[in-house]
Amino acid sequence: MAVFRKAWLQPGGSVIVSRSALFLRRAVHSVDGNVLSFHVLFKSISKMMTIRTNDFRKLDLNLLVAFQVLVREKSVSRAAERLFLGQPAMSGALARLREVLQDEILVRTGRGMEPTAKALTLYAQLTPALESIRATLFEQPAFDPATQSRTFHLGMRDWVETWLMPALVARVQQAAPRVRIAVRASDARQGARMLENEEIDLGVSVFPDGPPWQRRVQLAAMGYRCVYDGKRLGIRSPLTLEQYLAHPHLVTPTQADFRGPVDDVLVGGSKRRKVIYATSRFAALPLILRRTAVIATVPEQAAQQWAEVFGLTSSPVPVHISPFAISMIWHAKREVI
């Protein structure tokens, strides 16, 4: 009923209030010291406002829909069928309408039931308003990317940006040339907070289950690969476990410093690797790999890109690591159903 308050009560109230101010000013200036007249006039205006508000309390959206169908069908029984109501309920709605509108609404004639002149006038005025309410409540406006002019704030890790954004930006430029994208660093620990603080509109990364308002959809399942300078290490793909453990490693920690998902598997098998460098960002890793005899275990998409762009060697990980999910998260308040 918020729509009705906005559409009817506020304009009605505003008219009364503005008239009240005008009447009060006239009362003050035109009645020679007659305080009684002032009070009588004020009480009359207050009564008018109360009557107007009470009139709306007798109406609800269902009753107005019933009015619309009754006038259109010109029959209580047919209107009841259209609204999937029993005839007694429809007759009760007609009785309420007659009381509120002070009009018969439908009258019997030689050709059956016909709407009154007042009912036809109200029908012509109310139908566009009801259709507008239906559209507002139940029809979402079509999203046309070509006409959008706004900025979307996305949160993701830098390797996700490298993997996802080149193709996405090219597509957005073609389909939505007036749209801008701002990417901010985000990860599993920061995603929900950044959404709640409206720092980002969407997060794309590895995200855990979040608060009840967080919505999430999985975009891809991804595994890991090793990447290294094959010429510098003198090792071809695929790596053996012995080769993997014989060389130092770079990590992007998911837990404590110098510890990644592969270490849980190695420790379970009573093995360890030598980690010499840890960073939360991926951007410098391929440059370090090209100049150092080290190995990095990274998401497979990053490994494939680095092999293509930097001439590095990509190899399957010689131990089994469970794949992970890349998800998109957003706040429920931004959801359009």
C-alpha positions in Angstrom: 0.0 0.0 0.0 3.0 2.3 0.0 2.2 3.2 -3.6 -1.3 4.3 -2.7 0.1 6.5 0.1 2.4 8.1 -2.3 0.0 8.5 -5.1 -3.1 9.6 -3.2 -2.6 10.4 0.4 0.4 12.7 0.0 -1.2 14.8 -2.8 -4.5 14.9 -0.9 -2.9 15.8 2.3 -0.8 18.5 0.7 -3.8 20.2 -0.8 -5.6 20.3 2.5 -2.6 21.6 4.4 -1.9 24.3 1.9 -5.6 25.4 2.0 -5.5 25.3 5.8 -2.5 27.7 5.8 -4.4 30.0 3.5 -7.6 29.8 5.6 -5.7 30.4 8.8 -4.0 33.5 7.4 -7.4 34.8 6.3 -8.9 34.1 9.7 -6.1 36.0 11.5 -6.4 39.0 9.2 -10.2 39.1 8.6 -11.7 38.3 12.0 -11.5 41.3 14.3 -10.0 39.7 17.4 -12.6 36.9 17.3 -10.5 34.1 18.7 -13.6 31.8 18.7 -13.9 32.0 14.9 -10.2 31.1 14.6 -10.7 27.9 16.7 -13.9 26.9 14.9 -12.2 27.3 11.5 -9.1 25.2 12.7 -11.4 22.5 14.0 -13.3 22.4 10.7 -10.1 22.0 8.8 -8.9 19.2 11.1 -12.2 17.4 10.6 -11.8 17.7 6.8 -8.3 16.1 7.1 -9.6 13.3 9.3 -12.5 12.5 6.9 -10.2 12.4 3.9 -7.8 10.0 5.7 -10.6 7.8 6.9 -12.0 7.6 3.4 -8.7 6.0 2.3 -8.7 3.6 5.2 -11.9 2.0 3.8 -10.2 1.2 0.5 -7.5 -1.3 -0.4 -5.9 -2.5 -3.6 -8.1 -5.6 -3.8 -11.2 -3.5 -3.5 -10.2 -1.3 -6.4 -9.3 -4.3 -8.5 -12.8 -5.7 -7.7 -14.3 -2.3 -8.8 -12.4 -2.4 -12.1 -13.6 -6.0 -12.9 -17.2 -5.4 -11.8 -17.5 -2.4 -14.2 -15.8 -4.2 -17.0 -17.8 -7.4 -16.7 -21.1 -5.7 -15.7 -21.9 -8.8 -13.7 -21.2 -10.0 -10.1 -21.0 -13.6 -11.1 -18.6 -13.1 -14.0 -16.4 -10.7 -12.0 -16.3 -13.4 -9.3 -15.1 -16.0 -11.9 -12.4 -13.6 -13.2 -11.0 -13.0 -9.8 -11.4 -16.6 -8.6 -13.7 -15.6 -5.8 -17.0 -17.0 -4.6 -20.1 -14.9 -5.5 -20.9 -14.0 -1.9 -17.4 -12.5 -1.6 -17.9 -10.6 -4.8 -21.3 -9.3 -3.6 -19.6 -8.2 -0.3 -17.0 -6.3 -2.3 -19.7 -4.5 -4.3 -21.5 -3.6 -1.1 -18.3 -2.1 0.4 -17.7 -0.2 -2.8 -21.3 1.2 -2.8 -20.8 2.4 0.8 -17.4 4.0 0.3 -18.2 5.6 -3.1 -21.8 6.5 -2.2 -22.9 5.1 -5.6 -24.7 2.0 -6.8 -21.8 1.2 -9.2 -24.0 -1.3 -11.1 -27.8 -0.9 -11.7 -30.2 -3.2 -13.2 -31.7 -2.2 -16.6 -33.7 -3.9 -19.4 -30.4 -5.1 -20.8 -29.0 -6.5 -17.5 -26.6 -4.8 -15.1 -25.0 -1.5 -16.3 -22.4 0.7 -14.7 -23.6 4.1 -13.4 -22.2 7.3 -14.9 -20.1 7.9 -11.8 -18.7 4.3 -12.0 -17.7 4.8 -15.7 -16.0 8.1 -14.8 -14.0 6.5 -12.0 -13.2 3.4 -14.1 -11.7 5.7 -16.8 -9.6 7.5 -14.2 -8.6 4.5 -12.1 -7.7 2.0 -14.8 -4.4 3.8 -15.9 -3.4 4.2 -12.2 -4.0 0.5 -11.5 -2.1 -0.6 -14.6 0.8 1.7 -13.6 0.8 0.0 -10.1 0.8 -3.4 -11.7 3.8 -2.5 -13.9 5.6 -0.9 -11.0 5.2 -4.0 -8.7 5.4 -6.9 -11.1 7.1 -5.8 -14.3 10.8 -5.0 -14.3 12.0 -2.4 -16.9 14.0 -3.9 -19.7 17.7 -3.6 -19.3 19.2 -2.1 -22.4 23.0 -2.0 -22.0 23.4 0.3 -25.0 21.5 3.1 -23.1 23.1 2.6 -19.7 25.4 5.3 -18.3 26.7 4.3 -15.0 29.8 2.9 -13.2 29.9 -0.7 -11.9 32.3 -1.4 -9.0 33.7 -4.9 -9.0 35.8 -6.6 -6.4 38.3 -9.4 -7.3 41.8 -10.6 -6.9 44.4 -9.5 -9.4 44.7 -12.8 -11.1 40.9 -13.0 -11.6 41.1 -9.5 -13.1 43.8 -10.7 -15.5 41.8 -13.7 -16.5 38.3 -12.2 -16.7 38.5 -8.5 -17.6 40.3 -8.4 -21.0 37.4 -10.2 -22.7 34.8 -8.6 -20.5 36.0 -5.0 -21.1 36.0 -5.7 -24.9 32.5 -7.0 -24.8 31.2 -4.1 -22.6 32.8 -1.6 -25.0 30.7 -3.1 -27.8 27.4 -3.6 -26.0 27.5 -0.8 -23.4 29.8 2.0 -24.6 28.7 4.4 -21.9 29.3 2.0 -19.0 32.4 2.4 -16.8 34.0 -0.4 -14.7 36.1 0.2 -11.5 37.9 -2.8 -10.1 39.0 -3.0 -6.5 41.1 -5.6 -4.7 38.9 -8.1 -2.8 39.2 -11.6 -1.6 37.4 -14.2 0.5 37.9 -12.2 3.7 36.8 -8.8 2.4 34.0 -9.6 -0.1 31.0 -9.5 2.3 32.3 -6.4 4.1 32.8 -4.5 0.9 29.3 -5.4 -0.3 27.7 -4.3 2.9 29.7 -1.0 2.9 28.7 -0.5 -0.7 32.3 -0.3 -1.8 31.5 -2.8 -4.6 28.4 -3.9 -6.5 29.7 -7.4 -7.3 32.5 -9.6 -6.1 34.2 -12.2 -8.4 36.7 -14.5 -6.7 36.8 -17.5 -4.3 34.2 -16.6 -1.7 32.9 -18.7 1.3 29.3 -18.8 2.4 28.4 -15.3 3.8 25.7 -13.5 5.7 22.0 -14.3 4.9 21.8 -11.3 2.6 24.7 -12.4 0.4 23.7 -13.9 -2.9 26.2 -16.1 -4.8 26.4 -18.0 -8.1 29.2 -20.2 -9.2 30.9 -19.1 -12.4 33.6 -21.7 -12.8 35.3 -24.6 -11.2 39.1 -24.4 -11.5 42.1 -26.4 -10.6 45.8 -25.6 -10.1 48.9 -25.9 -12.3 52.6 -25.5 -11.7 54.4 -22.8 -13.7 58.2 -22.2 -14.0 61.0 -21.4 -16.5 61.6 -24.8 -18.1 64.9 -23.7 -19.7 66.3 -22.2 -16.5 65.3 -25.3 -14.4 66.1 -27.8 -17.2 62.7 -29.5 -16.6 60.0 -30.4 -19.1 56.3 -30.9 -18.3 55.0 -32.9 -16.5 56.8 -32.4 -13.2 57.5 -35.4 -11.0 57.0 -35.1 -7.2 60.7 -35.4 -6.7 61.4 -32.5 -9.1 58.6 -30.5 -7.5 60.1 -30.9 -4.0 63.7 -30.3 -5.1 63.2 -26.7 -6.1 62.1 -23.6 -4.0 58.6 -22.2 -4.4 56.7 -19.0 -4.6 53.2 -19.0 -2.9 50.1 -16.8 -2.7 49.0 -17.9 0.8 45.4 -18.9 1.5 46.2 -19.5 5.2 49.3 -18.4 7.1 52.4 -16.9 5.4 54.4 -19.3 3.3 51.5 -21.9 3.2 49.1 -22.7 0.4 46.6 -25.4 -0.4 49.3 -27.8 -1.7 51.0 -27.8 1.7 48.1 -29.5 3.4 48.4 -32.4 0.9 52.1 -32.6 1.3 52.0 -32.5 5.1 49.4 -35.3 5.0 52.0 -37.3 3.1 54.8 -36.4 5.5 56.5 -34.2 2.9 57.4 -30.5 2.8 58.4 -28.0 0.1 60.8 -25.1 0.5 58.9 -21.8 0.2 61.1 -18.7 -0.2 58.6 -16.0 -1.2 55.0 -15.3 -0.3 52.7 -12.5 -1.7 49.0 -11.8 -1.7 49.3 -10.5 -5.3 50.0 -12.3 -8.5 51.3 -9.5 -10.7 55.0 -9.9 -10.0 55.2 -13.7 -10.0 55.7 -14.3 -13.7 58.5 -11.8 -13.7 60.2 -13.5 -10.8 59.7 -16.9 -12.4 61.5 -15.7 -15.6 64.6 -14.7 -13.6 64.8 -17.3 -10.8 64.9 -21.1 -10.6 61.7 -21.4 -8.7 58.2 -23.0 -9.1 54.8 -21.5 -8.4 51.5 -23.4 -8.0 48.7 -21.1 -9.2 45.2 -21.3 -10.6 45.3 -23.0 -14.0 44.0 -20.0 -15.9 46.9 -17.9 -14.5 49.4 -20.6 -15.4 48.1 -20.9 -19.0 48.3 -17.1 -19.5 51.8 -16.8 -18.1 52.9 -19.7 -20.3 51.5 -17.9 -23.4 52.6 -14.3 -22.5 55.9 -14.9 -20.7 57.1 -18.1 -22.4 57.0 -20.1 -19.1 56.4 -23.8 -18.8 53.0 -25.0 -17.4 52.7 -28.5 -15.8 50.1 -30.4 -13.8 50.6 -30.4 -10.1 52.3 -33.8 -9.1 49.9 -34.1 -6.1 46.2 -34.0 -6.1 44.6 -30.7 -5.0 40.9 -30.3 -4.9 39.5 -27.8 -7.4 38.0 -24.5 -6.2 35.0 -22.5 -7.2 35.1 -19.0 -8.7 31.9 -17.3 -7.6 30.1 -14.0 -8.1 28.5 -12.5 -5.0 26.2 -9.5 -4.5 23.9 -8.0 -1.9 20.3 -9.1 -1.9 19.1 -5.4 -1.9 20.5 -5.1 -5.4 18.7 -8.2 -6.6 16.1 -7.8 -9.4 13.9 -10.8 -9.8 
